Amino acid sequence: MSHKSTMENYRQNAARKQVIKQILEELENLEDEQPSVFHPEFTLWPPELTLNIEEMRKHIPDMDDARFWLQQAQKQINNGKIEWAIDYYRRGLRRNPTSLSLIYAMSLCFYRLCWINSAFKWLNFGLVLSP
């Protein structure tokens, strides 16, 4: 391995460690954001977060498994309780702060609530973890 690629790996690992630290800090300091106001000519909606509920009905006993938290959050989304779903994503991320599926799903919830700054912040965390 060349010196240049070793240095690049070192930088990527340092960036990942830093973003994991930021994720854990954000989970403790998460505050409600005021919904952003969209101009009528600019409407952008994320794809619906759909999961195979029949497959997920199987009990997932491992709370370290991201699917457990996705399942719990999806139940809340189905009941229209987006903010409750965010709480389940936060719980899952405390156990597994590198779960891209939890980060992405939580950012979509923020987006659905029009909390654009939070949505993009969490999408950025995912991009740093998996460039």
BAROMI-459348 format. One record per atom (N, C-alpha, C, O): residue in one letter; y, x, z. Coordinates in pm, whole numbers, plus 32768, in hexadecimal, padded with zeros to 4 digits. Atoms other than C-alpha are relative to their C-alpha. Layout:
% BAROMI-459348
aYXZ ...
***
This chain:
% BAROMI-459348
m7F8C80548000 m800080008000 m807B805A8000 m808380BB804B s7F897FAD800B s8151808C7FA1 s805F7FE88075 s80567F8380BC h7F9C800A7F94 h826C80C78093 h80587F847FEC h807C7F41804D k7FAA8072801F k833B7FBD7FE1 k7FBB7F7C8026 k7FFB7F268062 s8046807C7FDE s82327EAC8007 s7FE87FF58097 s7FE97F8780CD t801080027F6F t81F67F108172 t80817FD18042 t807D7F8180A0 m7F7F802B7FCA m83687EE781BA m80197F6C7FE6 m804F7F26803C e7FEF808D8022 e836C7D968109 e7FAA7FA9805C e7FD87F42808C n8057804A7FA3 n82447D1D81DA n803C7FFF808C n80377F9980D1 y7FC17FF77F7D y82F67D958313 y80757F9E8009 y80847F59806E r7F8D805C8001 r84317CD182B2 r7FD27F6F8004 r800C7F1D804B q8032808A8002 q83687B958266 q7FC87FD88089 q7FE07F6980B8 n8036801D7F7B n82B07BAA83B1 n806F7FEF8067 n80687F9880BD a7F8F800B7FA3 a83F67BE1846C a80487F7A7FEA a80707F39804B a7FBF8080801D a848F7AB383BB a7FAD7F8C8034 a7FE47F2C806B r8059806A7FCD r835E79DD8412 r800A7FF68098 r80117F8880CE k7FF680027F6E k83717A438580 k80857FC4802C k808B7F77808C q7F7C80357FDE q84E479F58588 q80057F697FEB q803C7F22803E v7FF980918019 v84B7789D84ED v7FA77FB48061 v7FC87F438086 i805580417F9B i839A784985DC i804E7FF38083 i80477F8C80C6 k7FAD80057F88 k8484789F86FA k806A7F937FF2 k80837F498050 q7F9B80668019 q859277C3865D q7FC37F748007 q80007F17803D i804380827FFD i849A76A48631 i7FEA7FD58090 i800A7F6380B3 l801B80237F74 l843576AE879E l80827FDF804A l80847F85809E e7F7E801E7FC2 e85A476B78808 e80347F797FD0 e80687F2A8020 e7FD1807F8037 e85FA75968720 e7FB57F8A803B e7FEF7F208053 l8050806C7FC8 l84DE74C587AB l80347FD8808B l802A7F6480B2 e7FCD801C7F7A e857A74E08905 e808E7FC97FFD e80B87F84805A n7F7380268007 n86DF74A08890 n801C7F967F97 n80907F827F72 l7FF08061806C l86A67392878A l80587F8D802F l803B7F4B8092 e7FA5806D7FE1 e87C4729B8790 e800C7FA47F88 e7FF67FCD7F15 d7FEB805E806C d8808716386C8 d8079802B7FAF d80DE80577FE6 e7F957FDD805C e88E071A2859B e803B7F7E7FCD e7FF47F1A7FBE q7FC38076803C q89D770AB8512 q7FD07FF47F70 q7FCD80577F28 p802C800F808C p8956701683CC p806C802E7FA0 p80E380137FB4 s7FA27FD48066 s89F670B4829E s80247F8A7FA7 s7FD47F2E7F94 v7FD2806B8059 v8ABF6FD681B7 v7FEC80317F72 v801D809B7F4B f80177FDD808B f8A4D6FDB8051 f80667FB97FA8 f808F7F497FC4 h7FAE80408065 h8B2A6F957F2C h7FA57FA97FAB h7F327FCE7F94 p8058805B804A p8AA76E707E5E p7FC0803F7F85 p7F5280197F5E e80397FC28078 e8A736F4C7D2F e7F9680698021 e7F55809E7FC8 f80617F9A7FD8 f899870397DF8 f7F9B7FC28060 f7FB37FB880D8 t806B80337FAA t88596F9F7E78 t7F82804D7FDF t7F5880557F6C l80787FAF800F l872B70747EAD l7FA47FDC8073 l7FCA7FEC80E7 w805E80247F97 w85FC6FFE7F6B w7F8680577FF3 w7F53806D7F85 p80767FAA8006 p84DD70DE7FC8 p7F847FAD7FE0 p7F857F337FF0 p807C804B8018 p837E70837F63 p7FCF7FC78085 p7FE0800280EF e8037803E7F88 e82D96F998056 e7F938059803A e7F4380937FF1 l80697FB57FBC l820270468155 l7F8B7FA1800E l7F8D7F468061 t807580577FF8 t80B36FA4811C t7F878055801F t7F7280C07FE5 l80797FBC7FD9 l7F74700D81BF l7F8C7F9F7FF3 l7F9F7F267FFD n807780538009 n7E156F8D8194 n7FDA7FD4808E n7F97801C80D7 i801480307F77 i7E096EB982CE i7F6C7FEB801D i7F3E8006808C e809080167FEA e7C996E60829F e7FBD80838028 e7F6A80868083 e80387F7E7FDF e7C426FD082A5 e8030802E808A e7FE6806D80D6 m7FC87FD37F82 m7D27700B83CA m7FD77FAA8076 m7FEE7FCF80EA r802C80567F92 r7C956EEB8493 r7F9580458054 r7F7E802280C8 k805F7FB27FB4 k7B8A6FDF84F8 k804D80468070 k80B9807B805A h7FBB7FC27F8F h7BE57061864D h800480977FEE h7F9F80D87FD5 i7FEE7F708009 i7C7171BD863F i801C8030808D i808D802780BD p7FEF7FDF7F73 p7C397241879E p8050807E801C p80818090808C d7FC07F7F7FE9 d7CD773968771 d80987FF27FF4 d80CC7FE27F86 m7F6F80118002 m7E45737D87D4 m804880787FC4 m80C180727FAE d7FC57F8E8045 d7E8174D3873A d7FF97FEE7F68 d8034803C7F1C d800E801E808E d7E24743F85E9 d80787FAD7FD3 d80957F44800D a7F8A80488031 a7F5873D28523 a7FDE7F727FD6 a80327F197FE0 r80268087802C r7E9572A684A0 r80077F9B8072 r80267F26805B f7FF6805A7F8C f7E8A72138601 f808F7FCB800B f80A37F53801D w7F7480277FF0 w800672108613 w80327FB47F86 w80847F5A7F94 l7FDD804D8077 l802B719A84AB l7FCD7F70800E l80137F127FE9 q803B80847FED q7F4670788500 q80537FAD8063 q80727F398048 q7FB180487F9C q800C70198637 q80897FD97FC8 q80B87F697FDE a7F7D801B8039 a81577032857F a7FF87F947F94 a80507F3F7F8B q800E8063806C q80D86F678456 q7FF57F738039 q80267F147FFC k800880847FBF k80846E488542 k808C7FCD8020 k80A97F57800F q7F7780287FDE q81EE6E4785B3 q80517FE07F83 q809F7F817F82 i7FBA801A807E i82736E5B844F i7FD77F787FCA i802B7F2C7F9A n803080828030 n819A6D3283F1 n803F7F8C804D n804A7F1D8018 n7FBD80667FAE n82446C71850B n809880097FF7 n80DF7FC48041 g7F707FF38014 g839E6CDB8494 g80478051806B g80C180488078 k7FC67FB27F92 k83D56DC785B9 k800880947FD9 k7FBC80E8800A i7FF17F798036 i84496EFE8503 i80218066806E i7FE980D4806F e7FDA7FA27F97 e84E86F9E8635 e7F8B801E805D e7F7F808E8090 w80787FE77FAF w83A46F7486F8 w7FA3805F7FB6 w7F6480B57FF4 a80547FA68050 a82EC701E85D9 a8032808F800D a7FE380ED8019 i7FC67F7A7FF0 i83DC714485F5 i7FD2803C8084 i7FB680B4808B d802C7FCD7F7E d837C71628762 d7F6F80337FF8 d7F50809A8033 y808A7FCF8010 y820B71808702 y7FFC80827FB0 y7FAE80DC7FCF y7FFB7F83804B y825F728985FF y802E8073805A y7FF980E28053 r7FD07F997FA3 r83207347870A r7F90802D805C r7F8080A58073 r806F7FDD7FA7 r81F6733A87F4 r7F9A80577FB9 r7F6980B97FF0 g80607FB1804E g811173BB86E4 g8034808C7FE3 g7FE980ED7FE7 l7FC57F7E801F l820074D38689 l800A805A807A l800980D4806E r80037FAC7F87 r8210754587F1 r7F7A8045800E r7F7380B6803F r80867FC57FFA r809A758487DA r7FE5805A7F88 r7F9C80BD7F94 n801B7FB6807B n809D76078676 n8082800C7FB1 n80967FC17F51 p7F7C7FF9803F p81FC7677860D p8000802F7F6F p806A80337F2F t80047FD5808C t818576F584BA t7FC07F977FA5 t7FA27FB47F31 s803E80688051 s80F375AB843F s80627FCC7F98 s80C07F837FB9 l7FA7802A806C l8198757282EF l7FFB7F697FEB l80607F2D7FC9 s800980918013 s8116740C82DB s80547FB68067 s80937F528046 l7FAD803F7F99 l81BE73B28426 l809580187FE5 l80E67FBD7FF5 i7F747FE1801E i8301746283C5 i80327FAA7F8D i809E7F707F95 y7FD8804F8075 y830C73B38272 y800C7F6C8025 y806E7F2A8000 a7FFE808E7FDC a82B7725D8302 a80787FE18059 a80B87F798049 m7F8E80187FA9 m83BF727F8410 m808380057FB1 m80DD7FB67FCA s7F867FF98050 s84C672E78312 s80117F817FAD s80827F547F98 l7FF5807E8049 l847371AF8246 l80317F90805A l807E7F3A802F c7FCF80657FA2 c84A870D9837B c809680108016 c80E07FAD8018 f7F707FE97FF0 f85FA717B83B3 f804B7FCD7F86 f80B67F907F91 y7FBF802B807C y864E71378249 y80077F687FF9 y806D7F307FD0 r800280938002 r85E76FCA8268 r80687FC6805F r809C7F5A8048 l7F99802C7FA1 l86D46FAC8391 l808C802B7FD3 l80EF80108018 c7F847FC88037 c87E5705282BB c8039806D8059 c80B28081805E w7FD87F8B7FB1 w87F0717A83A8 w7FEA807B7FA6 w7F8E80CA7FBA i80127FA0806C i881E72618280 i7FFF80908033 i7FAC80E08007 n7FFD7F767FCE n887B739D8340 n7F7C80258041 n7F488092802A s80817FE57FBE s873F73848414 s7F9180097F98 s7F39805F7FA2 a80687FFE8067 a866B733682E3 a7FFD80867FB7 a7F9280C17FA6 f7FFC7F818049 f86E0746B8228 f7FE28077805B f7FA680D9802F k801F7F947FA3 k86CC7546835E k7F698011800C k7F3680818009 w80917FF87FEF w855C74EF8389 w7FB980257F7E w7F54806B7F81 l80397FD38080 l851075138216 l801180977FF1 l7FB780DB7FC0 n7FE87F708008 n85AB766D8229 n7F9E804D8059 n7F6D80B78031 f80647FBF7FAC f84C876C7834F f7F7B800C7FB6 f7F3980757FBA g807E7FFE804B g839F766A8276 g800280677F90 g7F9E80AA7F76 l7FF57FA0806D l841F773D8156 l7FF780908033 l7FBF80E67FEE v80087F7A7FC9 v8443786D8235 v7F6F801F8028 v7F3F808E8015 l808B7FEB7FD6 l82E3783D82BF l7FA380127F8A l7F42805E7F91 s80557FF88076 s824E78108167 s8057800A7F83 s806F7FA77F40 p7FA17FF08072 p833378A3805B p7FC07FE67F79 p80027FF07F12 
***
